[in-house]
């Protein structure tokens, strides 16, 4: 028996990417649900509607709350979350179809990603296999809304990993990279503040150093040449930025 599949997309101003994402879903999904941030100013919603997606334009609640809202809007037992700048590779689509045609033993599946930065597919630095918990049984999935960045689903049951991949068109311009990482750093600071963490002087030295060593040495960022060095150094810098944001939040309180 084929178990029904909803694909859920959360999007804001994604007209540049969304059609490629939707095209990669053809023949896979029983429905596509797109939750569009009400602040969107481009044609994301109309492009999705033209592909036959169910489109909902709603206020922004934060990433985990938005994913919970998408789960509520989906109608089928299984949900595949995909971002607008991701693509389902053909081998992943075939694997998901085969899995849902049988009786899945797990309640959630991790999916590896090929991350592309500035047109280069990365091999190290933590960007591969970069598994994401994205194929979920809807009735047992919920996101922790206190976690403001890099959210993931809480699932009660067995998890497994698929062999097929997403392709993630992660970053295409330097400005996009800087804006995205600044946003992540601010969300990280807010999460730390909500946990009662405080900035210490050692955080400004220790956190960036640990992040660089972790990504460049331990996770093999050196394998990606000059781009790997730049990215690992930049993410180390944004650890410092996150603690600077946390210090600012403390000062305001």
Secondary structure, 3 states (H helix, E strand, C coil): CCCCEEEEEEECCCCCCHHHHHHCCCCCCCEEEEEEECCCCCCHHHHHHHCCCEEEEECCCCHHHHHHHHHHHCCCCEEEECCCCEEECHHHHHHHHHHHHCCCCCCEEEEEEEEEECCEECCCCCCCCCCEEEEEEHHHEEECCCCCCCCCEEECCCEEEEEEEEEEEEECCHHHHHHHHHHHHHHHHHHHHHCCCCCCCCHHHHHHHHHHHHHHHHCCHHHHHHHHHHHHHHHHHHHHHHHHHHHHHHHHC
